[in-house]
Amino acid sequence: MGLQAAGALPFWGCQVLPMSSVNGYACVNCADEALAKRHLDPRKSPVELQSQARAQHERLVPALGVNAPLASAATGSRLNLYA
């Protein structure tokens, strides 16, 4: 099992997996590429990804049930239902 022709498989029979890079993340399949396109690390477990997404969502979305008027809005102004 000496030298083999160029392009042939190594003598142990393993194939080299094709890899691509999306947004700086190394991807080996289309599922990894889909995560990388959303700027999520495909090497993290689904539990870590879910906790990361939940933390980001809680930062961006205000708490439900908070119904305070805007500080810049004039109190007692009319509501235009036709707008």
Order of alpha helices (4+ residues) and beta strands (2+ residues): beta-beta-alpha-alpha
